[in-house]
């Protein structure tokens, strides 16, 4: 999903304006990394359209890989994150797992209907 900020952003290719208005890559932070993995999972679950084609594709194996990566990070960083990072990772992981389950259920229902 594109945020209101990104819709009005003059930059392209994932860049954001800095304090001088120059288009730069966003700062590398743990939270940005987690958001990137979340975006990847959502893309592979068909929640985000391909920006080039506008198509929404589903690839459960790639979605599962992104989810497993988030789960691995949660396990390996336990006790090393600040409260906001820990909460964000926990919430994103829960949300994307629920989305995965829903996509699987929807596909199973669609197969039964056919």
C-alpha positions in Angstrom: 0.0 0.0 0.0 1.3 3.5 -0.9 1.3 6.0 1.9 -0.1 9.5 1.4 3.5 10.7 1.8 4.7 8.5 -1.0 1.9 9.5 -3.3 3.0 13.1 -3.2 6.7 12.3 -3.2 8.6 13.8 -6.2 11.2 11.0 -5.9 11.1 7.7 -7.6 12.7 4.2 -7.2 12.2 4.1 -3.4 14.0 7.3 -2.8 12.8 10.0 -0.4 13.6 13.7 -0.1 16.1 14.7 2.5 16.0 18.0 4.5 17.4 19.8 1.4 14.9 18.4 -1.0 17.4 16.0 -2.7 16.1 12.5 -3.5 18.1 10.0 -1.5 17.8 6.4 -0.4 16.1 6.2 3.0 18.3 5.7 6.1 19.1 2.0 6.8 17.5 1.1 10.0 16.2 -2.1 11.6 12.6 -0.8 11.2 13.1 0.0 7.6 14.6 -3.4 7.0 11.5 -5.1 8.7 9.2 -2.9 6.6 11.0 -4.0 3.4 10.5 -7.6 4.3 6.9 -7.0 5.1 6.4 -5.2 1.7 8.0 -8.2 0.0 5.6 -10.6 1.8 2.6 -8.5 1.0 3.7 -8.3 -2.7 4.0 -12.1 -2.9 0.6 -12.5 -1.2 -1.0 -10.3 -3.9 -1.7 -7.4 -1.6 0.5 -5.0 -3.6 0.4 -4.8 -7.4 3.5 -5.0 -9.5 4.3 -1.3 -10.2 5.4 -2.1 -13.8 2.4 -4.1 -14.8 -0.3 -3.3 -12.2 -0.9 -7.0 -11.8 -1.3 -8.6 -8.4 0.4 -12.0 -8.3 0.5 -14.6 -5.6 3.6 -16.7 -4.9 3.1 -18.5 -1.6 6.7 -19.9 -1.5 8.2 -16.5 -1.8 5.7 -15.1 0.7 6.6 -17.9 3.1 10.3 -17.2 2.7 9.8 -13.5 3.7 7.6 -14.6 6.7 10.3 -17.1 7.7 12.9 -14.4 7.5 10.9 -12.2 9.7 10.4 -15.0 12.2 14.1 -15.8 12.2 14.9 -12.1 12.9 12.5 -12.1 15.8 14.1 -15.1 17.3 17.7 -14.0 16.7 17.2 -10.4 18.0 15.2 -11.4 21.1 16.5 -9.2 23.9 18.4 -6.9 21.6 15.7 -4.6 20.2 14.2 -1.5 21.8 10.5 -1.6 22.7 9.3 0.0 19.4 11.3 -2.3 17.2 10.1 -5.4 19.2 6.5 -4.3 19.0 6.7 -3.5 15.3 8.3 -6.8 14.4 5.8 -8.7 16.5 2.8 -6.9 15.0 4.1 -7.2 11.4 4.8 -10.9 11.8 1.4 -11.6 13.2 -0.3 -9.6 10.5 1.5 -11.1 7.6 1.0 -14.7 9.0 -2.8 -14.0 9.2 -2.7 -12.6 5.6 -0.9 -15.8 4.5 -3.5 -18.0 6.1 -6.3 -16.0 4.5 -4.8 -16.3 1.0 -4.4 -20.1 1.5 -8.0 -20.4 2.6 -9.3 -18.3 -0.3 -7.3 -20.4 -2.8 -8.7 -23.6 -1.2 -12.3 -22.2 -1.4 -11.8 -21.2 -5.0 -10.6 -24.7 -5.9 -13.6 -26.2 -4.3 -15.9 -23.9 -6.2 -14.4 -24.8 -9.6 
